[in-house]
Amino acid sequence: MKMTIDLPEELLADAMRFTGAATKGEAVVKAVEDYNRQQKVKQLVSSLGTWDIATNDEIEAADVADAERMNREWNGN
């Protein structure tokens, strides 16, 4: 689709540099694709809800408890 848009030169120059685009049109397309991809990821993450993930300390405490339990079982206690 062809269209005429007015973009600040500095903004477009940054988009070309960040995307590695050779043309202004390519930079705009890549920028829009990246924006759309980010929005899709945000939608996906929000649809998944929240997770209850154990902290490192909780994982280590569980590992220690498992090791102690296995040691007791191994020694017949």
Buried (B, 14 or more C-beta within 10 A) or exposed (E): EEEEEEEEEEEBEEBBEEBEBEEBEBBBEBBEEEEEEEEEEEEEEEEEEEEEEEEEEEEEEEEEEEEEEEEEEEEEE
